[in-house]
Amino acid sequence: MKLFRLVLSTLAMLFVMFLSAAITLRIALHGHEVSVPNFSGMTVSEASTAALKAGLDLNIENKFYSTTVPAGRMLSQAPAPGSKVRHGWQVRVTESLGPQQVTIPDVAGQTEREASLNIRRDSLDLGTLAHIDAPGDPDIVLAQTPPPNAGVDQPRVSLLLSSTASGGANAMVMPSFLGMTYGAANHAAAALGLRVTFLSDTPAPAPAAAATPPPAYTTNAAGVKVDANGQAISFPAGQPPPAAPVVPSSPAGPVTAQKPDSGYRVTKGDTIRLTFGHLAAATSNSQP
């Protein structure tokens, strides 16, 4: 019986010893645990201060370019925020270098193929290709975005190319005809391949009302005036023969307006409208 009690006491003492050791080990291992702060977006100075307050060692392990995180701020970390680590644990962080600046080459005046090769040779991406009617050879670079020698963080270059598919070689800028006479304006428009139509903004005075004109007539071989049916006609004494109808002549006065306005894009064969001061009226001489 005494032996049994001795064994039981020994086992109880061993259990207490193991339990105490476990508690001591746990206190030793986890008694000084801290939570890892979130260093993302902090500057180097801010991250160092936060690590010092938490009892951690901050180590800037890498530096990478980033288009989302400004230069000099923390990009990533390990262990992750909220992790439990021992006091004095080393936290590895990555610092952002900001967007990577690239220099854009000047490809204006080059063909599409040459510009594409030069852009890709500089490790840049070819962006949008747009076309516009323009004189000269097709597929020539007229403009680019971003402009040459610009420092940007988006390595993509878009090009504006020339095109003659829809008659770009016949395109031109509308000149100004204001102040020209009809003859000068018509001559200048014809030289450019444009057609002219005109109207008046100051009509000429209307002719005075006249009595009903006599019937039209012709003179036969015998010198007798006859109507359309061949019947001889005569006119009362003092009444002159009927006059020829009034026929408008070319416009008089300078050009006061034009459509399209100067500076607009036109193409050979287009019709332009010119407005003149007034339309002159001419009357033919009376027949004998």
CYANA upper distance limits for C-alpha pairs under 8 A (distance plus 0.5 A):
  1 MET  CA      5 ARG  CA      6.89
  2 LYS  CA      6 LEU  CA      6.65
  3 LEU  CA      7 VAL  CA      6.74
  4 PHE  CA      8 LEU  CA      6.65
  5 ARG  CA      9 SER  CA      6.59
  6 LEU  CA     10 THR  CA      6.69
  7 VAL  CA     11 LEU  CA      6.74
  8 LEU  CA     12 ALA  CA      6.73
  9 SER  CA     13 MET  CA      6.68
 10 THR  CA     14 LEU  CA      6.70
 11 LEU  CA     15 PHE  CA      6.63
 12 ALA  CA     16 VAL  CA      6.74
 13 MET  CA     17 MET  CA      6.65
 14 LEU  CA     18 PHE  CA      6.70
 15 PHE  CA     19 LEU  CA      6.59
 16 VAL  CA     20 SER  CA      6.56
 17 MET  CA     21 ALA  CA      6.67
 18 PHE  CA     22 ALA  CA      6.65
 19 LEU  CA     23 ILE  CA      6.72
 20 SER  CA     24 THR  CA      6.52
 21 ALA  CA     25 LEU  CA      6.50
 22 ALA  CA     26 ARG  CA      6.57
 23 ILE  CA     27 ILE  CA      6.62
 24 THR  CA     28 ALA  CA      6.56
 25 LEU  CA     29 LEU  CA      6.54
 26 ARG  CA     30 HIS  CA      6.22
 26 ARG  CA     31 GLY  CA      7.66
 27 ILE  CA     31 GLY  CA      5.06
 28 ALA  CA     32 HIS  CA      8.29
 29 LEU  CA     33 GLU  CA      8.42
 29 LEU  CA     86 ARG  CA      8.15
 30 HIS  CA     86 ARG  CA      7.47
 32 HIS  CA     86 ARG  CA      6.33
 32 HIS  CA     87 HIS  CA      5.99
 33 GLU  CA     84 LYS  CA      6.63
 33 GLU  CA     85 VAL  CA      5.76
 33 GLU  CA     86 ARG  CA      4.78
 33 GLU  CA     87 HIS  CA      6.06
 34 VAL  CA     54 ALA  CA      7.26
 34 VAL  CA     55 GLY  CA      8.12
 34 VAL  CA     84 LYS  CA      6.06
 34 VAL  CA     85 VAL  CA      6.04
 34 VAL  CA     86 ARG  CA      6.55
 34 VAL  CA     87 HIS  CA      6.52
 35 SER  CA     54 ALA  CA      8.06
 35 SER  CA     81 PRO  CA      8.16
 35 SER  CA     82 GLY  CA      5.81
 35 SER  CA     83 SER  CA      6.05
 35 SER  CA     84 LYS  CA      5.23
 35 SER  CA     85 VAL  CA      6.98
 36 VAL  CA     54 ALA  CA      7.95
 36 VAL  CA     79 PRO  CA      7.80
 36 VAL  CA     80 ALA  CA      7.67
 36 VAL  CA     81 PRO  CA      5.70
 36 VAL  CA     82 GLY  CA      5.55
 36 VAL  CA     83 SER  CA      5.86
 36 VAL  CA     84 LYS  CA      6.90
 36 VAL  CA     85 VAL  CA      7.61
 37 PRO  CA     50 ALA  CA      7.75
 37 PRO  CA     51 ALA  CA      7.93
 37 PRO  CA     54 ALA  CA      8.13
 37 PRO  CA     81 PRO  CA      5.80
 37 PRO  CA     82 GLY  CA      6.76
 38 ASN  CA     80 ALA  CA      8.14
 38 ASN  CA     81 PRO  CA      5.24
 38 ASN  CA     82 GLY  CA      7.87
 39 PHE  CA     47 ALA  CA      6.23
 39 PHE  CA     50 ALA  CA      8.42
 39 PHE  CA     74 MET  CA      6.78
 39 PHE  CA     76 SER  CA      8.22
 39 PHE  CA     77 GLN  CA      7.63
 39 PHE  CA     81 PRO  CA      8.18
 40 SER  CA     73 ARG  CA      7.93
 40 SER  CA     74 MET  CA      5.46
 40 SER  CA     75 LEU  CA      6.28
 40 SER  CA     76 SER  CA      6.59
 40 SER  CA     77 GLN  CA      7.93
 41 GLY  CA     69 VAL  CA      7.53
 41 GLY  CA     73 ARG  CA      5.69
 41 GLY  CA     74 MET  CA      5.50
 41 GLY  CA     75 LEU  CA      7.05
 42 MET  CA     46 GLU  CA      6.12
 42 MET  CA     47 ALA  CA      6.15
 42 MET  CA     73 ARG  CA      5.65
 42 MET  CA     74 MET  CA      5.95
 43 THR  CA     47 ALA  CA      6.56
 43 THR  CA     72 GLY  CA      6.28
 43 THR  CA     73 ARG  CA      4.84
 43 THR  CA     74 MET  CA      6.82
 44 VAL  CA     48 SER  CA      6.60
 44 VAL  CA     72 GLY  CA      7.10
 44 VAL  CA     73 ARG  CA      6.85
 44 VAL  CA     74 MET  CA      7.64
 44 VAL  CA     95 GLU  CA      8.43
 45 SER  CA     49 THR  CA      6.78
 46 GLU  CA     50 ALA  CA      6.74
 47 ALA  CA     51 ALA  CA      6.59
 47 ALA  CA     58 LEU  CA      8.23
 47 ALA  CA     74 MET  CA      8.33
 48 SER  CA     52 LEU  CA      6.64
 48 SER  CA     58 LEU  CA      6.85
 49 THR  CA     53 LYS  CA      6.81
 50 ALA  CA     54 ALA  CA      6.81
 51 ALA  CA     55 GLY  CA      6.64
 51 ALA  CA     56 LEU  CA      5.48
 51 ALA  CA     57 ASP  CA      6.82
 51 ALA  CA     58 LEU  CA      6.63
 52 LEU  CA     56 LEU  CA      6.34
 52 LEU  CA     57 ASP  CA      7.59
 54 ALA  CA     87 HIS  CA      8.40
 55 GLY  CA     87 HIS  CA      6.05
 55 GLY  CA     88 GLY  CA      5.92
 55 GLY  CA     89 TRP  CA      8.31
 56 LEU  CA     87 HIS  CA      6.67
 56 LEU  CA     88 GLY  CA      4.98
 56 LEU  CA     89 TRP  CA      5.71
 56 LEU  CA     90 GLN  CA      6.50
 56 LEU  CA     91 VAL  CA      7.41
 57 ASP  CA     88 GLY  CA      6.31
 57 ASP  CA     89 TRP  CA      6.39
 57 ASP  CA     90 GLN  CA      4.96
 57 ASP  CA     91 VAL  CA      6.48
 58 LEU  CA     90 GLN  CA      6.40
 58 LEU  CA     91 VAL  CA      5.61
 58 LEU  CA     92 ARG  CA      6.76
 58 LEU  CA     93 VAL  CA      7.80
 59 ASN  CA     90 GLN  CA      7.26
 59 ASN  CA     91 VAL  CA      6.54
 59 ASN  CA     92 ARG  CA      5.39
 59 ASN  CA     93 VAL  CA      6.67
 60 ILE  CA     92 ARG  CA      6.45
 60 ILE  CA     93 VAL  CA      5.45
 60 ILE  CA     94 THR  CA      6.29
 60 ILE  CA     95 GLU  CA      7.27
 61 GLU  CA     92 ARG  CA      6.35
 61 GLU  CA     93 VAL  CA      6.29
 61 GLU  CA     94 THR  CA      6.31
 62 ASN  CA     93 VAL  CA      7.60
 62 ASN  CA     94 THR  CA      5.24
 62 ASN  CA     95 GLU  CA      6.80
 63 LYS  CA     94 THR  CA      5.98
 63 LYS  CA     95 GLU  CA      5.19
 63 LYS  CA     96 SER  CA      6.18
 63 LYS  CA     97 LEU  CA      6.80
 64 PHE  CA     94 THR  CA      7.72
 64 PHE  CA     95 GLU  CA      7.06
 64 PHE  CA     96 SER  CA      5.78
 64 PHE  CA     97 LEU  CA      6.06
 64 PHE  CA     98 GLY  CA      8.35
 65 TYR  CA     96 SER  CA      6.26
 65 TYR  CA     97 LEU  CA      5.18
 65 TYR  CA     98 GLY  CA      5.70
 65 TYR  CA     99 PRO  CA      6.14
 65 TYR  CA    100 GLN  CA      6.39
 66 SER  CA     70 PRO  CA      7.81
 66 SER  CA     71 ALA  CA      8.42
 66 SER  CA     96 SER  CA      6.55
 66 SER  CA     97 LEU  CA      6.96
 66 SER  CA     98 GLY  CA      5.37
 66 SER  CA     99 PRO  CA      5.59
 66 SER  CA    100 GLN  CA      7.77
 67 THR  CA     98 GLY  CA      6.56
 67 THR  CA     99 PRO  CA      5.10
 67 THR  CA    100 GLN  CA      8.11
 67 THR  CA    153 ASP  CA      7.76
 68 THR  CA     98 GLY  CA      8.06
 68 THR  CA     99 PRO  CA      8.24
 69 VAL  CA     73 ARG  CA      7.32
 69 VAL  CA     74 MET  CA      8.36
 69 VAL  CA     75 LEU  CA      7.12
 69 VAL  CA     96 SER  CA      6.81
 69 VAL  CA     98 GLY  CA      6.62
 70 PRO  CA     96 SER  CA      6.98
 70 PRO  CA     97 LEU  CA      7.58
 70 PRO  CA     98 GLY  CA      5.22
 70 PRO  CA     99 PRO  CA      8.01
 71 ALA  CA     95 GLU  CA      8.12
 71 ALA  CA     96 SER  CA      5.44
 71 ALA  CA     97 LEU  CA      4.84
 71 ALA  CA     98 GLY  CA      4.46
 71 ALA  CA     99 PRO  CA      8.16
 72 GLY  CA     95 GLU  CA      6.62
 72 GLY  CA     96 SER  CA      6.10
 72 GLY  CA     97 LEU  CA      6.75
 72 GLY  CA     98 GLY  CA      8.03
 73 ARG  CA     95 GLU  CA      6.19
 73 ARG  CA     96 SER  CA      6.05
 74 MET  CA     93 VAL  CA      7.22
 74 MET  CA     94 THR  CA      6.34
 74 MET  CA     95 GLU  CA      5.12
 74 MET  CA     96 SER  CA      6.51
 75 LEU  CA     93 VAL  CA      7.85
 75 LEU  CA     94 THR  CA      5.83
 75 LEU  CA     95 GLU  CA      5.87
 75 LEU  CA     96 SER  CA      5.92
 76 SER  CA     93 VAL  CA      6.14
 76 SER  CA     94 THR  CA      5.70
 76 SER  CA     95 GLU  CA      7.95
 77 GLN  CA     81 PRO  CA      8.39
 77 GLN  CA     91 VAL  CA      7.49
 77 GLN  CA     92 ARG  CA      6.09
 77 GLN  CA     93 VAL  CA      4.68
 77 GLN  CA     94 THR  CA      6.78
 78 ALA  CA     91 VAL  CA      6.31
 78 ALA  CA     92 ARG  CA      5.75
 78 ALA  CA     93 VAL  CA      6.92
 79 PRO  CA     83 SER  CA      6.89
 79 PRO  CA     91 VAL  CA      6.78
 79 PRO  CA     92 ARG  CA      7.84
 85 VAL  CA     89 TRP  CA      6.76
 99 PRO  CA    153 ASP  CA      5.80
100 GLN  CA    152 VAL  CA      8.21
100 GLN  CA    153 ASP  CA      5.86
101 GLN  CA    151 GLY  CA      5.98
101 GLN  CA    152 VAL  CA      5.70
101 GLN  CA    153 ASP  CA      5.51
102 VAL  CA    150 ALA  CA      8.31
102 VAL  CA    151 GLY  CA      5.84
102 VAL  CA    152 VAL  CA      6.13
102 VAL  CA    153 ASP  CA      6.98
102 VAL  CA    155 PRO  CA      7.17
103 THR  CA    148 PRO  CA      8.19
103 THR  CA    149 ASN  CA      5.73
103 THR  CA    150 ALA  CA      6.14
103 THR  CA    151 GLY  CA      5.51
103 THR  CA    152 VAL  CA      7.49
104 ILE  CA    146 PRO  CA      7.59
104 ILE  CA    147 PRO  CA      7.49
104 ILE  CA    148 PRO  CA      5.59
104 ILE  CA    149 ASN  CA      5.32
104 ILE  CA    150 ALA  CA      6.10
104 ILE  CA    151 GLY  CA      7.42
104 ILE  CA    152 VAL  CA      8.44
104 ILE  CA    157 VAL  CA      8.27
105 PRO  CA    118 ASN  CA      8.09
105 PRO  CA    119 ILE  CA      7.48
105 PRO  CA    148 PRO  CA      5.77
105 PRO  CA    149 ASN  CA      6.50
106 ASP  CA    147 PRO  CA      8.02
106 ASP  CA    148 PRO  CA      5.16
106 ASP  CA    149 ASN  CA      7.60
107 VAL  CA    115 ALA  CA      5.91
107 VAL  CA    118 ASN  CA      8.16
107 VAL  CA    141 VAL  CA      7.38
107 VAL  CA    144 GLN  CA      8.12
107 VAL  CA    148 PRO  CA      8.30
108 ALA  CA    140 ILE  CA      8.34
108 ALA  CA    141 VAL  CA      5.54
108 ALA  CA    142 LEU  CA      6.24
108 ALA  CA    143 ALA  CA      6.46
108 ALA  CA    144 GLN  CA      7.59
109 GLY  CA    140 ILE  CA      6.36
109 GLY  CA    141 VAL  CA      5.63
109 GLY  CA    142 LEU  CA      6.78
110 GLN  CA    114 GLU  CA      6.45
110 GLN  CA    115 ALA  CA      6.32
110 GLN  CA    140 ILE  CA      6.21
110 GLN  CA    141 VAL  CA      6.08
111 THR  CA    115 ALA  CA      6.60
111 THR  CA    139 ASP  CA      6.33
111 THR  CA    140 ILE  CA      5.07
111 THR  CA    141 VAL  CA      6.61
112 GLU  CA    116 SER  CA      6.56
112 GLU  CA    139 ASP  CA      6.13
112 GLU  CA    140 ILE  CA      6.59
112 GLU  CA    141 VAL  CA      6.98
112 GLU  CA    161 LEU  CA      7.94
113 ARG  CA    117 LEU  CA      6.77
114 GLU  CA    118 ASN  CA      6.74
115 ALA  CA    119 ILE  CA      6.57
115 ALA  CA    141 VAL  CA      8.18
116 SER  CA    120 ARG  CA      6.70
116 SER  CA    126 LEU  CA      7.17
117 LEU  CA    121 ARG  CA      6.44
118 ASN  CA    122 ASP  CA      7.07
119 ILE  CA    123 SER  CA      7.38
119 ILE  CA    124 LEU  CA      5.96
119 ILE  CA    125 ASP  CA      7.35
119 ILE  CA    126 LEU  CA      7.30
119 ILE  CA    157 VAL  CA      8.01
120 ARG  CA    124 LEU  CA      5.55
120 ARG  CA    125 ASP  CA      6.71
120 ARG  CA    126 LEU  CA      7.77
123 SER  CA    155 PRO  CA      8.38
124 LEU  CA    155 PRO  CA      5.49
124 LEU  CA    156 ARG  CA      6.32
124 LEU  CA    157 VAL  CA      7.79
125 ASP  CA    155 PRO  CA      6.44
125 ASP  CA    156 ARG  CA      5.02
125 ASP  CA    157 VAL  CA      6.81
126 LEU  CA    156 ARG  CA      6.15
126 LEU  CA    157 VAL  CA      5.72
126 LEU  CA    158 SER  CA      6.75
127 GLY  CA    156 ARG  CA      5.91
127 GLY  CA    157 VAL  CA      5.51
127 GLY  CA    158 SER  CA      4.82
127 GLY  CA    159 LEU  CA      7.78
128 THR  CA    157 VAL  CA      8.05
128 THR  CA    158 SER  CA      5.16
128 THR  CA    159 LEU  CA      6.87
129 LEU  CA    158 SER  CA      6.45
129 LEU  CA    159 LEU  CA      5.56
129 LEU  CA    160 LEU  CA      6.54
129 LEU  CA    161 LEU  CA      7.60
130 ALA  CA    159 LEU  CA      6.84
130 ALA  CA    160 LEU  CA      5.33
130 ALA  CA    161 LEU  CA      6.49
131 HIS  CA    139 ASP  CA      8.37
131 HIS  CA    160 LEU  CA      6.18
131 HIS  CA    161 LEU  CA      5.21
131 HIS  CA    162 SER  CA      6.10
131 HIS  CA    163 SER  CA      6.36
132 ILE  CA    160 LEU  CA      7.75
132 ILE  CA    161 LEU  CA      6.89
132 ILE  CA    162 SER  CA      5.80
132 ILE  CA    163 SER  CA      6.02
132 ILE  CA    168 GLY  CA      8.35
133 ASP  CA    162 SER  CA      6.34
133 ASP  CA    163 SER  CA      5.19
133 ASP  CA    164 THR  CA      6.00
133 ASP  CA    165 ALA  CA      7.99
133 ASP  CA    166 SER  CA      7.38
133 ASP  CA    167 GLY  CA      7.49
133 ASP  CA    168 GLY  CA      4.56
133 ASP  CA    169 ALA  CA      7.87
133 ASP  CA    171 ALA  CA      8.02
134 ALA  CA    138 PRO  CA      8.49
134 ALA  CA    162 SER  CA      5.91
134 ALA  CA    163 SER  CA      6.40
134 ALA  CA    164 THR  CA      6.88
134 ALA  CA    168 GLY  CA      5.16
134 ALA  CA    169 ALA  CA      6.46
134 ALA  CA    171 ALA  CA      7.50
135 PRO  CA    162 SER  CA      8.23
135 PRO  CA    163 SER  CA      8.42
135 PRO  CA    164 THR  CA      7.50
135 PRO  CA    168 GLY  CA      6.10
135 PRO  CA    169 ALA  CA      4.58
135 PRO  CA    170 ASN  CA      7.68
135 PRO  CA    171 ALA  CA      7.68
136 GLY  CA    162 SER  CA      8.43
136 GLY  CA    164 THR  CA      8.34
136 GLY  CA    169 ALA  CA      6.98
137 ASP  CA    162 SER  CA      7.79
137 ASP  CA    163 SER  CA      8.07
137 ASP  CA    164 THR  CA      8.08
138 PRO  CA    161 LEU  CA      7.94
138 PRO  CA    162 SER  CA      5.57
138 PRO  CA    163 SER  CA      5.14
138 PRO  CA    164 THR  CA      6.41
139 ASP  CA    161 LEU  CA      5.56
139 ASP  CA    162 SER  CA      5.50
139 ASP  CA    163 SER  CA      6.56
140 ILE  CA    161 LEU  CA      5.71
140 ILE  CA    162 SER  CA      5.74
141 VAL  CA    159 LEU  CA      6.94
141 VAL  CA    160 LEU  CA      6.29
141 VAL  CA    161 LEU  CA      5.09
141 VAL  CA    162 SER  CA      7.07
142 LEU  CA    159 LEU  CA      8.15
142 LEU  CA    160 LEU  CA      6.06
142 LEU  CA    161 LEU  CA      6.04
142 LEU  CA    162 SER  CA      6.97
143 ALA  CA    159 LEU  CA      6.58
143 ALA  CA    160 LEU  CA      5.65
143 ALA  CA    161 LEU  CA      7.86
144 GLN  CA    148 PRO  CA      8.27
144 GLN  CA    157 VAL  CA      7.36
144 GLN  CA    158 SER  CA      6.20
144 GLN  CA    159 LEU  CA      5.09
144 GLN  CA    160 LEU  CA      6.58
145 THR  CA    157 VAL  CA      6.17
145 THR  CA    158 SER  CA      5.67
145 THR  CA    159 LEU  CA      7.04
146 PRO  CA    150 ALA  CA      7.17
146 PRO  CA    152 VAL  CA      8.50
146 PRO  CA    157 VAL  CA      6.68
146 PRO  CA    158 SER  CA      7.84
163 SER  CA    168 GLY  CA      6.92
164 THR  CA    168 GLY  CA      4.92
164 THR  CA    169 ALA  CA      6.40
167 GLY  CA    171 ALA  CA      7.37
167 GLY  CA    267 THR  CA      8.43
170 ASN  CA    267 THR  CA      5.93
170 ASN  CA    268 LYS  CA      6.05
171 ALA  CA    265 ARG  CA      7.26
171 ALA  CA    266 VAL  CA      6.24
171 ALA  CA    267 THR  CA      4.88
171 ALA  CA    268 LYS  CA      7.17
172 MET  CA    265 ARG  CA      6.28
172 MET  CA    266 VAL  CA      6.00
172 MET  CA    267 THR  CA      6.54
172 MET  CA    268 LYS  CA      8.37
173 VAL  CA    262 SER  CA      7.89
173 VAL  CA    263 GLY  CA      5.95
173 VAL  CA    264 TYR  CA      6.16
173 VAL  CA    265 ARG  CA      5.30
173 VAL  CA    266 VAL  CA      6.58
174 MET  CA    260 PRO  CA      7.69
174 MET  CA    261 ASP  CA      7.44
174 MET  CA    262 SER  CA      5.30
174 MET  CA    263 GLY  CA      5.60
174 MET  CA    264 TYR  CA      5.73
174 MET  CA    265 ARG  CA      6.40
174 MET  CA    266 VAL  CA      6.45
175 PRO  CA    262 SER  CA      5.44
175 PRO  CA    263 GLY  CA      6.98
176 SER  CA    258 GLN  CA      8.46
176 SER  CA    261 ASP  CA      7.85
176 SER  CA    262 SER  CA      5.43
176 SER  CA    263 GLY  CA      8.47
177 PHE  CA    185 ALA  CA      6.50
177 PHE  CA    255 VAL  CA      7.03
177 PHE  CA    258 GLN  CA      7.69
178 LEU  CA    254 PRO  CA      7.65
178 LEU  CA    255 VAL  CA      5.37
178 LEU  CA    256 THR  CA      6.17
178 LEU  CA    257 ALA  CA      6.86
178 LEU  CA    258 GLN  CA      7.87
179 GLY  CA    254 PRO  CA      5.29
179 GLY  CA    255 VAL  CA      5.43
179 GLY  CA    256 THR  CA      6.98
180 MET  CA    184 ALA  CA      6.39
180 MET  CA    185 ALA  CA      6.13
180 MET  CA    254 PRO  CA      5.64
180 MET  CA    255 VAL  CA      5.93
181 THR  CA    185 ALA  CA      6.50
181 THR  CA    252 ALA  CA      7.65
181 THR  CA    253 GLY  CA      6.76
181 THR  CA    254 PRO  CA      5.27
181 THR  CA    255 VAL  CA      6.83
182 TYR  CA    186 ASN  CA      6.36
182 TYR  CA    250 SER  CA      7.71
182 TYR  CA    251 PRO  CA      6.56
182 TYR  CA    252 ALA  CA      7.42
182 TYR  CA    253 GLY  CA      8.20
182 TYR  CA    254 PRO  CA      7.60
182 TYR  CA    255 VAL  CA      7.82
182 TYR  CA    276 PHE  CA      8.31
183 GLY  CA    187 HIS  CA      6.55
184 ALA  CA    188 ALA  CA      6.66
185 ALA  CA    189 ALA  CA      6.57
186 ASN  CA    190 ALA  CA      6.55
186 ASN  CA    196 VAL  CA      7.02
187 HIS  CA    191 ALA  CA      6.75
188 ALA  CA    192 LEU  CA      7.10
189 ALA  CA    193 GLY  CA      6.83
189 ALA  CA    194 LEU  CA      5.51
189 ALA  CA    195 ARG  CA      7.09
189 ALA  CA    196 VAL  CA      7.52
190 ALA  CA    194 LEU  CA      5.91
190 ALA  CA    195 ARG  CA      7.05
192 LEU  CA    268 LYS  CA      7.34
193 GLY  CA    268 LYS  CA      5.42
193 GLY  CA    269 GLY  CA      6.14
193 GLY  CA    270 ASP  CA      8.35
194 LEU  CA    267 THR  CA      8.33
194 LEU  CA    268 LYS  CA      6.17
194 LEU  CA    269 GLY  CA      5.60
194 LEU  CA    270 ASP  CA      5.92
194 LEU  CA    271 THR  CA      6.44
194 LEU  CA    272 ILE  CA      7.46
195 ARG  CA    269 GLY  CA      6.91
195 ARG  CA    270 ASP  CA      6.67
195 ARG  CA    271 THR  CA      5.02
195 ARG  CA    272 ILE  CA      6.62
196 VAL  CA    271 THR  CA      6.21
196 VAL  CA    272 ILE  CA      5.68
196 VAL  CA    273 ARG  CA      6.49
196 VAL  CA    274 LEU  CA      7.53
197 THR  CA    271 THR  CA      7.49
197 THR  CA    272 ILE  CA      6.75
197 THR  CA    273 ARG  CA      5.43
197 THR  CA    274 LEU  CA      6.81
198 PHE  CA    251 PRO  CA      8.33
198 PHE  CA    273 ARG  CA      5.98
198 PHE  CA    274 LEU  CA      5.25
198 PHE  CA    275 THR  CA      6.13
198 PHE  CA    276 PHE  CA      7.73
199 LEU  CA    273 ARG  CA      8.18
199 LEU  CA    274 LEU  CA      7.10
199 LEU  CA    275 THR  CA      5.57
199 LEU  CA    276 PHE  CA      6.93
199 LEU  CA    279 LEU  CA      8.38
200 SER  CA    251 PRO  CA      8.14
200 SER  CA    275 THR  CA      6.03
200 SER  CA    276 PHE  CA      5.63
200 SER  CA    277 GLY  CA      6.52
200 SER  CA    278 HIS  CA      5.37
200 SER  CA    279 LEU  CA      6.50
201 ASP  CA    275 THR  CA      6.90
201 ASP  CA    276 PHE  CA      6.82
201 ASP  CA    277 GLY  CA      6.34
201 ASP  CA    278 HIS  CA      6.67
202 THR  CA    276 PHE  CA      8.25
202 THR  CA    277 GLY  CA      5.90
202 THR  CA    278 HIS  CA      5.13
202 THR  CA    279 LEU  CA      8.21
203 PRO  CA    277 GLY  CA      8.33
203 PRO  CA    278 HIS  CA      5.47
203 PRO  CA    279 LEU  CA      6.60
204 ALA  CA    278 HIS  CA      6.40
204 ALA  CA    279 LEU  CA      6.48
204 ALA  CA    280 ALA  CA      6.86
204 ALA  CA    281 ALA  CA      7.83
213 PRO  CA    242 PRO  CA      6.75
214 PRO  CA    241 PRO  CA      8.24
214 PRO  CA    242 PRO  CA      6.62
215 PRO  CA    227 ASP  CA      7.70
215 PRO  CA    242 PRO  CA      8.25
216 ALA  CA    227 ASP  CA      6.88
216 ALA  CA    228 ALA  CA      7.92
216 ALA  CA    242 PRO  CA      7.62
217 TYR  CA    225 LYS  CA      6.65
217 TYR  CA    226 VAL  CA      6.00
217 TYR  CA    227 ASP  CA      5.10
217 TYR  CA    228 ALA  CA      7.14
217 TYR  CA    233 ILE  CA      8.46
218 THR  CA    225 LYS  CA      5.98
218 THR  CA    226 VAL  CA      5.97
218 THR  CA    227 ASP  CA      6.89
218 THR  CA    228 ALA  CA      8.24
219 THR  CA    223 GLY  CA      5.98
219 THR  CA    224 VAL  CA      5.85
219 THR  CA    225 LYS  CA      4.88
219 THR  CA    226 VAL  CA      6.56
220 ASN  CA    224 VAL  CA      6.02
220 ASN  CA    225 LYS  CA      6.97
220 ASN  CA    226 VAL  CA      7.46
224 VAL  CA    232 ALA  CA      7.12
225 LYS  CA    232 ALA  CA      6.21
225 LYS  CA    233 ILE  CA      6.29
225 LYS  CA    234 SER  CA      7.61
226 VAL  CA    230 GLY  CA      5.63
226 VAL  CA    231 GLN  CA      5.54
226 VAL  CA    232 ALA  CA      4.69
226 VAL  CA    233 ILE  CA      5.91
227 ASP  CA    231 GLN  CA      5.96
227 ASP  CA    232 ALA  CA      7.00
227 ASP  CA    233 ILE  CA      7.06
235 PHE  CA    239 GLN  CA      6.84
235 PHE  CA    240 PRO  CA      8.25
235 PHE  CA    241 PRO  CA      8.06
241 PRO  CA    286 SER  CA      7.38
241 PRO  CA    287 GLN  CA      7.16
241 PRO  CA    288 PRO  CA      7.81
242 PRO  CA    286 SER  CA      7.51
242 PRO  CA    287 GLN  CA      8.15
243 ALA  CA    284 SER  CA      7.86
243 ALA  CA    285 ASN  CA      7.58
243 ALA  CA    286 SER  CA      5.52
243 ALA  CA    287 GLN  CA      7.51
244 ALA  CA    283 THR  CA      7.69
244 ALA  CA    284 SER  CA      6.42
244 ALA  CA    285 ASN  CA      7.84
244 ALA  CA    286 SER  CA      7.26
245 PRO  CA    283 THR  CA      7.62
245 PRO  CA    284 SER  CA      8.14
246 VAL  CA    281 ALA  CA      7.45
246 VAL  CA    282 ALA  CA      6.83
246 VAL  CA    283 THR  CA      5.63
246 VAL  CA    284 SER  CA      7.88
247 VAL  CA    281 ALA  CA      6.90
247 VAL  CA    282 ALA  CA      6.54
247 VAL  CA    283 THR  CA      7.12
248 PRO  CA    279 LEU  CA      7.51
248 PRO  CA    280 ALA  CA      6.83
248 PRO  CA    281 ALA  CA      5.14
248 PRO  CA    282 ALA  CA      6.62
249 SER  CA    279 LEU  CA      7.63
249 SER  CA    280 ALA  CA      6.44
249 SER  CA    281 ALA  CA      6.36
249 SER  CA    282 ALA  CA      6.88
250 SER  CA    279 LEU  CA      7.34
250 SER  CA    280 ALA  CA      7.43
251 PRO  CA    276 PHE  CA      7.04
251 PRO  CA    277 GLY  CA      8.38
251 PRO  CA    278 HIS  CA      6.82
251 PRO  CA    279 LEU  CA      4.99
251 PRO  CA    280 ALA  CA      6.50
252 ALA  CA    276 PHE  CA      7.32
252 ALA  CA    277 GLY  CA      7.04
252 ALA  CA    278 HIS  CA      6.17
252 ALA  CA    279 LEU  CA      5.93
252 ALA  CA    280 ALA  CA      6.15
253 GLY  CA    276 PHE  CA      6.29
253 GLY  CA    277 GLY  CA      5.14
253 GLY  CA    278 HIS  CA      6.58
253 GLY  CA    279 LEU  CA      8.39
254 PRO  CA    276 PHE  CA      5.98
254 PRO  CA    277 GLY  CA      6.32
255 VAL  CA    274 LEU  CA      6.91
255 VAL  CA    275 THR  CA      6.06
255 VAL  CA    276 PHE  CA      4.93
255 VAL  CA    277 GLY  CA      7.15
256 THR  CA    274 LEU  CA      8.16
256 THR  CA    275 THR  CA      6.08
256 THR  CA    276 PHE  CA      6.00
256 THR  CA    277 GLY  CA      7.03
257 ALA  CA    274 LEU  CA      6.47
257 ALA  CA    275 THR  CA      5.55
257 ALA  CA    276 PHE  CA      7.79
258 GLN  CA    262 SER  CA      8.41
258 GLN  CA    272 ILE  CA      7.79
258 GLN  CA    273 ARG  CA      6.12
258 GLN  CA    274 LEU  CA      5.06
258 GLN  CA    275 THR  CA      6.63
259 LYS  CA    272 ILE  CA      6.33
259 LYS  CA    273 ARG  CA      5.65
259 LYS  CA    274 LEU  CA      7.14
260 PRO  CA    264 TYR  CA      6.93
260 PRO  CA    272 ILE  CA      7.03
260 PRO  CA    273 ARG  CA      7.93
266 VAL  CA    270 ASP  CA      7.19
